[in-house]
Every structure is written in structure tokens, then in C-alpha cells.
Amino acid sequence: MNIFTNILLQPALATPSGFSILLAATPVLLLIVLLGVLKLHGDKSALITLLATVFIAIFAFDLSAADTGVAFLYGVVKAIFPILIIILMAIFSYNVLVSTKNMEIIKEQFSSISSDKSMQVLLLAWGFGGLLEGMAGFGTAVAIPAAILISLGFKPVFSAVACLIANSVSTAFGAIGTPVKALAIESGFNDLHELSANIVSQLSPLMFIVPFILVVMTNPKLKALPKNFIISIIVGSVSLGSQYMAALRIGPETPAIIGSLASIVTIIIFGKLTEHKHDENEEQEQAKSAVVKNKYTLKQSFAAWSVYAFILLLVIITSPLFPSFREALQHIATTNIPFEINGIQKIHHISWLTDSGTLLFLGSVIGGLIQGAKIRELLSLLWRTLVLMKKTIITVSCLIGLSTIMDFSGMITVLGVALALATGSLYPFFAPTIGCLGTFLTGSDTSSNILFGKLQTTVADQIGAKPGWLAAANTVGATGGKIISPQSIAIATSAIGQQGKEGEILKKALPYAIGYIIIAGFMAYYFA
């Protein structure tokens, strides 16, 4: 009987042995060492860690070789649909704009909104990125804004780190609220409105802190501090107010979308009101911005933005906001792939007409045609994009594969239970850490909620805490884990063309993720 079975058969949470905890933690520690210390490329680090995970699963956690193989295959299928497809199509959409030279129009129009680099980063990473996360999720909020930031002249590693930090808060309600819905199912806490409100409440200080970090990263000069502080307070207040009302009145589908749209409008207005002339160079920039406003016709602007406009349109009309239409499309074209692992039945659903990757592809092709590209040129560009992604394909497939093996062998459960039992009455402070661990291992807030949602409410019952509050703490911690998730970092390096720099990005992002989780821990503990 393996360790996982022993734990599940106990009426209360059983304490795993120190040796089992060490073995379960080995893949996590090994991956961190390979990426952050030895600075191996992401594909090599993921492959080595995968092999170690397979060995531990078979020989220490009694997962049969056959089940281990099927678990890996299941992980690869999950990696391809939807994660790798979305990464491919997100980069493809950007490459279409570069190929048709319309990215220059978008670049100039973003610059015309404000010559202040801090406003540009906040607008793209926090506002536009949050909107993409709320509608599509699965890496689009990192890949697309990072690529645009580079086109505006920002350094690749900076662009990646900024977008990873920004792609935190909005992840809680990403992909039209998918993580919260999964959390409700797994935790047994079915009041979606209260659960959503709890999540927004715990995220509230981070809605001010994350924008402040982004603008200070962009402009760390002391004289910029007052302006940075003011815009952070304003954007944080707008985000908090709009997301909380959306959570209470509508549910988990719209807080990220409404909050991001409100933030975009706020940032644009603030950018316009605070434009000022310091010197001759800035006066020249202001003059250039004024020219850009009148440089392009409405038709040219529409063509330039058509790729993203059609992506957003397709995402909205096929989202759960229109359930009847969505269900009809899913009924027309859905593939179900069955798996049986360790006696557990799993079915992976691929709804082709509502899949985010399909929507990104269609939006990119429609926009590309409007911009004057030929079908043959677009397909050739898609193939070249796929070839450039070969290292990312290996990295993400291995990472999702090993996390799936860890899940079915019981390693992830051992880690979560060990932390829960070790912290006792202080558990609420560490509840977000468990959510963070889930996202670090799986790359998904939704997966973290599926893994640990029930654990959080079980522990809450045992220590007398509020189950809905600790369930929310899991998702809040999971949003912090997105900052340093190897899968998210792989998406970022692929988007900015910096494969091989995963370790450098992890090292830069790690302090922010640690601070994020500590703040989340205090919120969970003091109001539990």
C-alpha cells in the first residue's frame, strides 16, 4: 500500500514520514536548483526533473510503470491542449502584426497615450494583460503584452518579469472565472458570490502593491515616487471597487474583465492629465505623440487592431456569458480523450470551437487577412512560429507531465498535508503557500484549486476557521505562484525570444513572489 493510499484512508489528516516528505519535495527542489542555481535551460531542467520524478513515483510511491507512463501521456495531452496551442497562437498573433507592419501602428498609438514609460508598462501589463487573462487565460496575458513591450523598446527580461508580476491578481478570475468555479466544486463551498468576494478581499492590498511595483520597476527615481504612489492608489482603488462589486453582483465570470477595463480607462485618463514638459527632449516627444493622433485614419487603426479586436470578440461571444451559444458550439465539436491512472478515470475534453487556442488562431487569421496578408503567408508564418517553439514544447510538456505524475502518485498531497499538519493554529497564514505550491507545480490556478481546495476546507473545519475564507486563500496563493511558475516563465521566454534565460527570470521574479505570498498569508491569517 503506497503513501498516498495510507493518507487517504485515514479519518483525519495523517502525518507523512520525513523521508516521504523529502522524496515528494525532491522534484520541486531539483527544478529550482537546476533553473536558479545551475542555470540550465528550461528544456534540460524540465527533462532531468521529469526523469527524477518518474523514478521516485515508481520506486517510492508505488505508482506502476504503466500508470506512470499513462500519467505522463495525460500530462502531455493537457500541455498541448490548451496550453501549448495557446502559447503558439498568442505568439503567432504577434508575429502577424510584425509581418504586416501593423505592430508599428500599435506601438506608436500606445506611445501617444503617454510618453511616460511607467504608464505604458502599467497600461499593457496590468490593464491589457489583465483583460486578456480575464477573457482567455492560459498564458495569453504574459505572451502578448511582453511582446508588445519589447516592440516599445523595453528590454526583454524586464518585459517578461513585469508581465509575470502583473499576471498575478487577475489570475484568480482568469478565463471567465474558471479557477473559482473549480474551487467551488472541489472545496464543496458552493456560494460563488461569497467565495468571489472573499478572494477579492484577500487580494485587496495586492491590487495597490502590484501596480506600485510595476511603476517603480520602470522608473525607480526618487522624484518619480509621488506620481508612482498616486497612480498606484488610484488604479488600486478602481480595481478593488470594480472587482468587489462584480464579484458580489455578478459572480466569478467578470471581476478580472471589469476591473481591467476600468483600470485601462483610469490609466489613460491619468496619463493624459499628468503629461508635462520637463525639457526639450520631452517637448519633442509630446509633439510626436500629437502627430501620431492624426497620422492614421480610422480604417488604418481598425486594421492594425483587428487581430486583437477579433480575438477579444470571439472570446466574449463564446464565453460562459452566453451559455446557450457556447453549449451549442461545444456540442458540435468536442473530443473526449479517456485515461485510467491508478484506478482513477480521467477524461480530457477538447471543445474545438470554444478553445482559446482556436479563438486566437481565428482572430489572428481574420485580422491578418484584413491587414493584407495572404492565407499562404499566414500558414507559413504559423509554421515558422511552431519551429521556433521547439524548446518551449519540450519544457512545458515535461513540466505538465511531471506535475501530473506527482499528482497521481500522491507526492503533491504529501507536501500539502505535511505543511497543513506542521503549522497547526498558524495554518491560515500558510494556506496561500499551499495554493502557491500548487500553481508552481502545475502552472495553473485552476489545477491548484482542484488539488488543494478540499484540503483547505478540511483543515478549516479541524481548526475552527471559516472554510470559505481558507478556500479563497488557496486561490489567492495560487495567483502568487503564477509569478514563478516554470510554465509561465517558459511562456514568457518563448514570447520574448529568450529561451535559455528561464533561470535568470526566475531569480528576478522570486523575491516579488515571496513578498506576495507573505502579504496574502497575513490577510488570510488575521481575518480567518
N, C-alpha and C positions, 0 to 999 in steps of 0.2 A: 504493500500500500504506500503510495507516494506522499510527499509532504503536503501537497495541495489537498488530497483527499482527507488526510488527517485533520486539517484545519476546518474544512467544510463540514465534517461530521460532528464537530464539537458543538454543543448547545450554546456556548459562549465563545468569544474570541480566544483561541489557543495561542500560547506563546511559541513561535518558531524557535528552533535552536540557533545559537550564534553562528554555527557553521552553515546552516541553511540560509541564514540572512546574508552571510558573506558571499556564498555562491550566487544567490539571487541578485546581489548588488554588483557582481563581477562584470557583467556586460556594460552596466552604466559607467562604472569606474574606468573600465578599459577604454570605452569610447571617448570619455573625457580626456584621458591620458594621451591617447593616440592623436586626437584632434588638437587639444590645447597645449600639451607639453611637447610631444614628439613632432607635432605639426605635420602629420601625414595628410595627404589629400583625402577628401571626403570619401571617395570611392574605395580607396585602400583601407581606410579606417573602418568603414561600414562592413567591408568584406571580412576583415580579420575578426571583428566583433561578432559577426554572424556565425563564423566557424566556431568561435568560443561558446556562443550561446547554444548552438546545436549540440556540442559536446556535453555541456552542463545539463541541458534538458534531458538528454538520453541517459546519461550515466549517474546524475544526481537526483533528478526529479522524475525518473521512471517514465518519461514520455517515450513511447516506442519510436523506432527509427521511421516506421511507416507514417505514424501520426505526425512526427516532426516534419517529414517531407511534405505531407498534405498541408500542415500549418504554414510552412514556408510558401507553398504554392498559393494558398489562400491570401497570404500577405502580399504576394506579388500581384495577384489579381486586384486587390484593394489598392495597391500602389499605382497600377496602370489606370484603373477606373475608380475614382475620378482624378487622383492627384496628378499623375504624370501627364495625362491628357490636358488637364487644366494648365499646368506649367507650360507645356508645349504651345497651347493655343494663346496663352497670355503673351508669351514671347513672340509668337507669330503675329499677333495683333500689332505689337510694337514695331516689328520688322516691316510690316505692310506700310505703316506710316513713314518709316525711314525710306523705304524703297520708292514710294510715290512722292517723297519730299514734303509731305504734309506735316511731318513732325516739326519742321522749321516754323510753320504757321502756329502750331500749338505752343511751341517754345516761346515764340515772340508774344503771343497773346497772354501766356502766363506771366511773362516778364512785364507786360503792360499793366497788369493788375496792380503790381507793386514792384518797385526796384529793390525793395528790402528783401534780402535773401532769406531772412528768418520767416517772413510772411509766405514766401514761396514754398519753403520746406513745410511749414505748418499747413498750408493750403493743400499741398499734394499728399504728404504723408499722413496727416491727421484727418483732413477733410475728405479728399478724394479717395484716399486709401480706406478710410472708414466706410465710405459709401460702397466701395467695391466689396469689402468684407461683409457688410450687411446684406448685400444682394447675392453675391456669388460665393465668397469664401474660398477655401482650399488653395491659398497661395496667391490669388489674383491681387490682393491688397499689398503684397510685398513686391511681386514681379513688375507690375505695370508702373506704379509710382516711382520705384527705384530707377527704372529705365528712363522715365521722363526727367527725373532729377539729374541724371548723368547728361542728358541732352541739353540741360540748362547750364551745364558747366560744373556741377558738383562732382567731387571725387567719388569713384566707385565704392570704396569701402565705407566712406561716410554715408553715401546714399543707402547702402544696404543696412547699416546699423540703425540709421534714422527710421527707415521703414519697418524694421523689425521691432523697434521700441514702440513706434506708433501703432503697429498691428497687434495691440495687446487688449486694451479696453473694449474695442469694438468686437473682438472675437467672441465675447460672451453671447452676443446675439447675432453671430455670423450666419450666413446662408439662410436668411429669413427665420432666425431663431431656432435652428436645428439643435444646437447644443443644449438649450434649455428644455426642449421637448424630450430629448433623450434622457436628460437628468430626471425629469418628472417621472418618466416610465420606470427607470431603474431604481430611483430612490423611493418610489411609492408616494411621493408628495405631489399631489395632482392639481393643486391650486396654482395654475400657471401665472396668474396675475400677481399673487403674493410672492411666489418664487422669483419672478422677474423683478419685482420691486426690491426684494432682499438683495438681489445681485447688484442692482443699480446703487443701493445704499452702501454696500461694501466697496463698490468701485468709486464712490464719490470723491475721496481725496485724490485718487489717481487721475481723475478727469481734470484736475488742476495741475498736478505734478508732471504728468507726461507731456502736455503742451509746453510747460516751462522748460523741461529738459530739452525738448526739440529746438526751441528758440535759443536757448543758452548754448547748446552744441553748435548751432550755426553762427551765433555771434556772442562769444564769451566776454567781450569787452565790458568793463565796469560801467561805462557811460550808457551802455545799452540796457543795463539792468532794470531801470524803471519801466521802460517800454515793454521789455520782456515780461516783467511781473504783471503789468496791466493787461496785456493781451492774454496772458495765461488765466488770469482771474475772469476776464470776460468770456473767453472761449469755454473755460471750465464751467462757469455758471450756466451758459447757454446749453452746453452738452448735458449737464446734470438735470436741469429743469425739463428740457425736452424729452430726455430719455426716461426720466421718472414718470412723467405724465403718460408717455406712450406705453410704458410697462404696466401702469395701473389701468389705463383706459382701453388699451388695445390688446396687450399681451406681448409675448416674446418676438413676434414677427418683425416689428418695426423700430424698436428703440435705436439700434445702430444706424438705420437708414435715416430716420427723422433727426437724430442727434447730429449726424454727419452733414446733412443738408443745412441744418441750422448753423452749424459751425462754418461751413463754406461761405454762407451769406455773411456771417459775422466777420470772418477774416477778410473778405473782400471789402466790406464797408470800412473796417478798421484800417486796412491797408491804404485805402483812398484818403481817409481823413488824416492820417498821420504822415502822408508823403510830405517831405520838406527838402529844402535845398541847402546842403551844407557847403558845397564847394562847386567849382566849375565842372568837375567830372560828373557830379550828381546832377547838375543842371542839364548836362548833355544827355544823361540817361533819361531824365524826365522828358526831354524833347523827343528822344527816340520813342519813348512809350506813347507820347501823344500822336506820333506819326503812325505807329502800329495800329492805333484805334481806327484810323481812317484808311489804312493801307489795303485791307482786304474787304471784298464785297461780302454780302450775306451768303451768296452762293458758295464762295471760296471757303468761308468759315464753316458752313454746313458740311461741305465736302471734307474738310480737314477733321472735323469732329465726328464724322459719320460712323467711323469704326466704333468708337466708344458709345456713341448715341444709340446705335442699333444693338450693341451688347447689352446696355442698360435696359433698353426697351424690351428685348427678348427675355431678359432675366425677370423683369417685372411681370410681364403678361403670363409667364409660365410658372410663377411662384405660387406658394400657398395662399397668397392674397386673392387668387382667382381659382379656387379649388376645383370647380367643375371642369374648367378648361384644362387644368393641369392633369386631373384624373383621366380625362379623355385622351390626352396625348400619351400618358403612361400606359393606358390600355392598348393603344395602337402599337407601340413598340417598346417592349420591356423584355430583357433577357434575365433569366434566373439561373445562377450557377450554384449548384449544391455542393457542400463539403461536409464530411463527417470526420471530426477530430476528437480522439479520446472519448468516443461515445456521445459527443455533442454535435447536433445537427446545426449547420450554418448555411444560409442561402445569401449569396451576394446578388443584389438587384442592380441592374443597369437599365435605367429608363432613358433611352437614347434621345428622345425628343425634349426632355426636360433637364438633361445632364448639363452641368455648367460648361464642360468642355465643348459640347456640341454647340451651345449658345455662343460661346466665344468664337468658335470656328465660323459659324454662320454670320455673326456680326462683322467679323474681320473680312470675310469674302464679300459680303454685300457692300461694306464700306470701301473695300479695295476697288471693286468694280465702279462705284460712284466716283472714286478718285482717279479713274482712268486705267487701272491695271487690267490685264487680260487674265482669263482663268488659267491659262497655261503658265503664265508668270507667277501667279499666286501659288499654284501647286508646286512649282519649282522652288519657290521661296520656303514653302512649308517643309519640303524635303531637306533643304539646307539647314533649316532650323532644327529639324529632328537629328541630323547628323551631328550638329554642334552640341546636342544634349546627351551624348552617349555616356559621359561620366555621371551626369545627373541621374540618368536612368538606372545605372548600377547603384549609385548611392541610395536613392530613395527606395528602390526595390529591396535592397539588403536591409535597410533600416526598418521598413514596414514588415518585412519578413521576420526579422529577429524579434521585433516587438510582439508579433503575433505568436511566435514560439514561446516567448516569455509569458504571454497571457495564458495560453492553453496548458503550459507546464506548471503554472501556479507561481512563477517567480514574482510577478508583479503583485499578486495577492500577498505573498510573504512579506514583501517590502512594505506594503500599505498597512498590514496588520501589525508588523513589528513596530512601526512608527506610532500607530494608534495606541498600542499597549505600553510603549516606553514612556509616553508623555503624560499619561494619567489625566489629572484635572486640568493640566495645561493644554490638553489636546486641541481645544478650539484655536489656539494660537498656531498650531502646526497643521490644522486642517487644510489651509491653502497650499501648504507644502506638498501634501499628498496629491492635490489636483495638479500642481506644477509637475510633479514626478510623472503623472500620467501623460501629460502633454509632451514632456521631454522625451518620453519613451515612444509614444505613438505619433506625435506630430499633430494631434487633433484634440481640441477641446471636447468635441462630442465623444471621442473614444475615451478620454479621461473620465468623463461623466458616466459612461457605460461601465468602466472598470471599477470606479470607486464611489459612485453615487449611493449605492446600497450600504457600503461600508460606513459612509459618513452618517447616515441616519441611524444605523445600528449603534454606533458609538454614542451618538447624541442621546439615544434612549437610555443607554447604560450610565451616562454621566449626568443626566438631567438637563441637557442643553436642548435648544429648540431645533428639531430635525430640519425644518425648512431653512433655518439660518445656516446650519453646517452643510446642507446640500448646496446652498448658494456659495458657501466658502470654497467648495470644490471647484466650481466653475470659475470663480474669481482667481484662485490659484492657477487654474489651467490657463487663463489668459496671460499670466506672467510667464508660464512655461513656454508660450509661443515665442517669446523673445530669444530664447536659447535653444529651441527645438532644432536638432540636427536637420530634420526635414525642411523646416522653414529656412534655415541657413543655406541648405542646398538649393532651394528655390531662389534665394537672394543671389547667391554666387552665379547661378546659371543666368539669371536675368541681367546681371551687370557684366557678364563675360569674365568672371574672376574665379573660375573653378580652380581649386587648389588652395584658396585662401580661407577655407572654412574655419581653420584653427584661429586665424587672426581675427576674424569676425566674432567667433565665439568668445575670445578673450576680451574683446572690446565691449561686447553686449552683456557679459556675465555680471559685472557689478550692478548694472541697471536692473537686471532680473532679480538679483538678490535683494536689493533695496525695495523693489516692487513687492516681493513676497513678504518681506518683513512688515511693510505697511498693511498689506492685506491681512497678515496674521494679527496685528493689533486690532484691526476693525472687527475681525471675526471673534476675537477673544473678549473684548470689552463690551460687546453688545450681544453676546451669545445668550 
